[in-house]
Amino acid sequence: MTDTAPAGRALPHPERGEIRLEAVLHALSDPMRLQIVCELAAREAELTCSQFELPVTKSTTTHHFRVLRESGVIRQIYRGTAKMNGLRRDDLDGLFPGLLDSLLAAADRQSVRLGGGA
């Protein structure tokens, strides 16, 4: 399979049935993580970590991506040397219908209300 990494580079992800609502809500409660998810949803594509402009250190960025992955919000897959990040929209929509769209819409309204800041 070309989409998966060698065994030593595979990253742990919860199976769909293991994703918990409280973990998803916790992951999305942080403004930086919510920004990452909003960008992934808007671009509808996989992005590398470096494609996000976050005002935090590299180690903090890594932490945010790990929390999103371990909660089941995103999937991270190595493609060559790049770690690609994709929103697990199908899994989230299947488990919690309407939740992701509601959160994204609320985040957008908040951004407008606050003048562009999340």
Secondary structure as UniProt FT lines:
FT   HELIX           7..9
FT   HELIX           16..18
FT   HELIX           21..28
FT   HELIX           31..43
FT   STRAND          47..48
FT   HELIX           49..51
FT   HELIX           58..71
FT   STRAND          74..79
FT   TURN            80..81
FT   STRAND          82..87
FT   HELIX           89..95
FT   TURN            97..98
FT   HELIX           99..113
FT   TURN            114..115
//
